[in-house]
Structures are given as C-alpha cells and as structure tokens.
C-alpha cells in the first residue's frame, strides 16, 4: 500500500474551507520541470494561482496532481501541478491557510542548471482596425 502522506488531504481540506467560507483559495507553487503552468507568469521560480470555482474549469486535486484549466490573458490553458511542488494554499482575503515543504527532485535541479528557463514570449503589436472602401 502506497503512503500518500497528508499533504494532498490538507490541500483539499483548505480548498473546501475557503470555498465554504466564501474565500478565494490561492495555491502557491514552486515551478520545476514537472510543473505545467504558463511560464510567462512565473517569477523567481514560483507562481500563485487562483483556484476559485469561478476561475478554474475541471479542477481535480488527487493524491499526486492538481489539474485544471484556467484563462490567462483570455486564453484557456491546461495546468498540471505535482502535489510535491505545492508550497501552500491560502485564502486571498485573510491569508489563512497552510504552507508545505516542497519536494525537490535532484534530477530536476541538474537539468535546470544546464538548460535555462525559456524566454517569455514578446508582446505582439496592438491590433488595429483599418477602413476598407
């Protein structure tokens, strides 16, 4: 029998408490090679995500992953966060929640040293309308 530890259960409990209390649950994540999030929003290897039911679609928090879709700059994007990468979950309104130790995969650290993170995409020119006669 696999020991999942308490972390995924505590994440689900704080998420449920936030929603039941009318608070917006926010997830703090340390990004590594196994984390699938919009990299242009990652700062210093971290990202904070809104898990509110109104901000996510298809949210699933199981014992290994947090998976959902969310809109970033008007575009829906799938996200996959390993439970080991979750640094905390808290209510935006009052900051109450829990922080966790983040599991560090030594293989991921080695590859990150050799390959720097990709450059964020450059903003495109502002769209303009043109009158055609």
TAMO-V389102 format. One line per field, one symbol per residue. ss: DSSP state (@ for helix, = for strand, . for the rest). burial: b if it has 24 or more other C-alpha atoms within 12 Angstrom, else e. A space follows every 10 residues. Layout:
# TAMO-V389102
ss: ???
burial: ???
This chain:
# TAMO-V389102
ss: ......@@@@ @@@@@@@@@@ ....====== .....=..@@ @.=..===== .....===== =...====== ==..====== ==@@@===== =.....===. .....@@@@@ @@@@...... .......... ...
burial: eeeeeebbeb bbebbbebee eebbbbbbbb bbbbbbbbbe eeeebbbbbb bbeeebeebb beebbbbbbb eeeeeeeebb bbbbbbbbbb bbeeeebbeb eeeeeeeeee eeeeeeeeee eeeeeeeeee eee
